[in-house]
Amino acid sequence: MTRAASRYDQPITLQNVLRLNPLGATSDTRVWTVCAAGQTGSCDLNGDLTPQLNELGPSNGFAFGTNNRYASGLQWPISTEYSIEFQRQLPGNMVASVGYTRRETRRNIGSRNVAVPTDSYIPLVVTEQQSGKQVTVYNQAPALKGKNDILWDNSSDLDTNFNGTDITFNKRMSSRWSLTGGASYGNTTGDISGTGDLNNPNFGFRHGIVGNDVPYSYRASGVYELPYQISASATGQYYQGFPETTTVSIATGTVVLTQGNPLSLTVSPRGTTRLPPVSSLDASVRKFWRFNGLRLEPRVDLYNLTNSATILGRITQLGPTFGRVSLIQRGRLIKLGISVEF
């Protein structure tokens, strides 16, 4: 049995310094369209198809210099890991092991726009134009338009936790064959919005499944030594598909927001839907012999032997293209090769 407990300082990247750099680029977005009947502002009033200053909508405001600052008493982010493993020798040259790991990140640094408190946002129930989805969007108070005072500080809202278990069986080479297999179970939970403003209620469902979390996976690989110095091997795996984040884009056609459009909203907890489980089987056959001091080894490798075509990616934004497949598993591939050692 082995046990371990470790604590690490999380790496501090250059971005932590660049946040305070007063030099940067900024932009302004204005509303300007062809005028509808009776419309008197934010449109092409004289019909010349050229924007004039008096035809443009209100400015988003400019953030000159830098409005980022760090809180006094800021602490260095840390990561703590605990693990325990049991290993046992079994009959038949087999070894089995079971291990458990818990990993925590704490004192993560997040941002709040303290110039725009959470309670200053105005909830609006709207029906998104493209998808027909009814959602609640939070509009920034017009009086606070363009206000920025970004405070970076440690926040427990950004804590993450990983819990995982690994089970492994290893049969050493004997009687011309060996086998390794195992299973992994685990999950990672925490904040899914990264450095999104902690005061902004539009970052809904912030706490949930983090990254490409896979709750279970199974794997096995083996080698068999055939006569005439021929060996055959195979590797198989099966794992749950990655979690998806379903969103909806709020454009100006749905509602014009003080903070600007479009705005992407998460409409359900991450992982409510997942990609399908993925399975794959690879195999290899090789033979070697020696000739005049050379070692020759021709081989045949077969990837995705079952020619599975599992969906690996699809569009998750609600609308006309929702659910459209963007990536599938690569088809069967056969590779011939030879290695020469001298």
N, C-alpha and C positions, 0 to 999 in steps of 0.2 A: 504494500500500500504506500502511495506517495501523496503528500499533502503540500500545498504551497499557498502563500498569501503574498501578494506583491502590490506595491503602489508606485505609480509612475506620474511624472509631470507630463501633461499633454504638450506637444510641440506648439510653439507660438510662431505663426507664419509672418511673412512680410506684410500681409494685409493688415495686421494689427497696427503697424506703423503707418501704412499708407492712408488709413482712415483719417489721420490727423493732417495729411498733406493738403494745404490750402489751394494747390493748383489742380485743375481738373476741367472737364468739359461739361457744359450744361446745354439744355435745349428748351424750347417753348413750343407747345402745341396749341393751335387755335382752331376753332370750328368755323368752316366756311363751305357752304353748299349752294346749289341752285335754289333760288327762292321759291317757296311754295306760295300758293295763293294767300294773300294777306300777311305774309311774313315780312317783318320790318327790320330784322337784325341778324347778324351772323350768317349772311348769305350774299349772293351776287346781286346787289340792289340795282345796278345800272345795266346788267345783262351783258357786259363785255367779256365775261369769262376770265377776268383778271382780278385777283384779290386786291382790294383797296383797304387802307388802314381802318376806315370807318365801317367796313363790311366784316371785319374779323371779330370772332367771339372773344370773350375775356381771356386774359393771360393766365397760364398756370403759375406764374411767378418764377423767379430765378433764385437759386440758392448760391449766392456768391461766397467764395472762400470755402470754409468748411464749417459745418454745424455739428460735427462729431466731437464728443468729449468722453473721457473715461471717468467713472465714479471714483471718488476717494475711497481708499480701502479695498480696491479691486484685488482679488486673490487669483493666484495662478491656477488654471484648470487642472484637475487631476483625474487619473484613471486607476481604479482598484480592481484587482482580479483575485479570485479565490478558486482553487481547484483541488480535486481529490480523485485519485485513481486506484482501482483495485485490479491486480493482475494475477492470473492463476495458470499454472501448467496443468494441462489435461492429457489424458492418454492419447496415443497416436501422434506424438510430436505436434500437438496443438497447444496454442497459448490463447487465452481469452482475457480481455480486459474491459473494464467499464469505468468511464470517467465522467465527472461532472464539473462544469466550469460556470462561474458567475462573474460577469464583468460589469462594472459600474463606471460611468463618467459623471463627475460632479464639478461644480463651480464653472460650468460652461458659460461663455460670455455671449450675451444677447443684447439687443438694442430696443429702446423705447423712444418714441418721439414725444417727449414730455410736454412739448408745446401743443400737442393735440391729444388730450386725455381720451380714454376709452368712452367715457360717458358723454362726450361731445358729439359722437357719431349718431346719425339719424337713421333708424332702421326703415327700409322701404321694401314692401313686398311687391315683386315684379314678376312678369312672365317673360322669360328670355325668348327673343324673337325667333331664333333659328331652331331651337329644340322644343319650345313650348313648355319648358320646365319652369314651375313656379318656385322662386327662391327668395330668400331675404338677403338684401344687400344693404350695407351700411355706408351712408353718404357722409363725407366729411362736412362739418359745419361750414357754411360759406364764409363766415367771419374768420375762420382759421385757415382759409385757402393759402397755400404756399408757406405756411409756418413750419419751421424745422428747427428742432433742438434735440439732437440725437444723443441720448445718454447710453453708453455701453457699460454693462455691469454684469456681475455673476447673477444667474437666475436659476432657481430650482426648477422652473418650468421647462428647462432644456435638459434635465437629467435623462440619461439613457440607461437601460438595464438589459443585459443579455444573460439568458439562462440556457445552457445547452448540455446535452448528454451524448456521449459517444460509446458505442458498443463495437468491439472489434474482435474478430477471430482470425488467427493466423496459423495455417498448417504448413510447417516447414517442408522443404523438398525431401521426399522419401518415397520409395516405391514408384519413382519416376514422375511424381507430380507434386505440386504445391498449390495452395489456395489461400487467398486473403479476402475477407469480406467484413462487412460491418454496416451499421446503421447510425444515423445522427438525427437527433431531435433537438429543437431549440426555437427560440424566438427573441427578437430584439424590439423593445418598445422605447419610445421617447418622442421628441418633437420632430415633426416632419417638415416644418417650414423654414428650417435653417435660421438665417438672420432676419427673417421677416419681423416687422415692427410688433413687439409684444402688446402694444396698446391698440393695435388695429383689429377690430372684431371680424374683419373680412377673412382673416386667416382662421377659418373654422376647422374643426376636427384636427387641431394641431397635434394632439397627443395620439399616437398610434404606432403602427408597424413601421419600423425604420429600414430603409435600404431594401436590397433584394433578399428579404427574409424568407427562408425556406424552412417550414416547420418540420419536415422530415425528408430524409434522403437515404437511399440504400445503394450499396455498391458491392461488387464482387469481381475478382480477377484471379485467373489461374493459369498455370503453365503445365503442359504435359510433354514429356520427352518420349518421342516415338523412335522406332528403330532407324538405323542408317543416319544417325545424327540429325534427325528432323525434330523440330520442336513446334508445338502449336500452343498459342495463348489466346485468351479472350478476356475482355473487360466489359462489364455491363453496369449500368447505373439507372436509377429511377428516382426522380425527386419531384416534389410539388412545385407547380409553376409559381412565378414571382407575383407579388401583390400588385394590384392596380389602384390608381388614384383617379376617380371619376370627377371631372370638372365641367364647368360651364363658363363660357366667356360672355361677359356683360359688355356689349358694345353700345355706341351712342344710339343705335336704332331701338334699343330696349329702354335705356334711361341715360341721361347725361349726368355724370357724377362730378362733384366738385374736385375730387382728386385726380380726375382724368379717366379716360377709357382707352382701350378695353381693360376690364378687370376680370381676372380668372378666379373663380370660386370653387372650392372643393365642396361637393354636395353630399358626400357620404364618407364614413370612416375609411381610411386606407386599408385595403385588404378585404373590403366587402365583396369584391370580385377578384379572382385570380386567373392568371393564365393557366391553361391545361397542364396536367402533369407531363413531365418529359421523360422519355425512356430512350436509351441508346445501347447498342451492342457493337463492339469493335472486335475484330479478330486478326490474328497474324500467324502466318506459317513461314518458317525459315529453315534453311539447311546450310551447314557449313562443311567445308573440307579444306585441307591444306594441299598446296601444290607449289613445289619449288620454293619453299620458304614463305609463300603467300598464304594468307587466310582469306578465303572467299566465302561470302555469305549472301546468297540471293534470298529475297524475301517477297512475300505477297501480303500487303496490308489491306484490310477491308474495314471501312468506316461506315457507321450506321447501317449495319448489315441487314436490318429489317426494313430499311428505307422508310423510316418513320418521317412524317411531315407535320410535326407538332407546331402549333402557333407559338411563336416566341415574342411577338409584339403586335399591338393593335392600338388604334386611336381610341383614347379614353375621354375625349372632350365631347360632350353631348352636342348633337346636331346631325346634319345629313350624313356625315361620314363616320358617325360613332360606331365603334366595333369593327371598322375596316382593318383587315390584316395588313401589317406593315413588315413583318418578318416571320419566316418559318424556318424550321430546322433544315439544315443542308441535307440533300439526298445522298443516297449510297455512293460511296467513292471507293474505287479500287486503285491501289498504288503498287507498282512494281519497282523493285530497286535491288541494288547489289552493293555491298560494302567490301572493300579490299584493304587488308591490313598487311603491312610489310615491315 
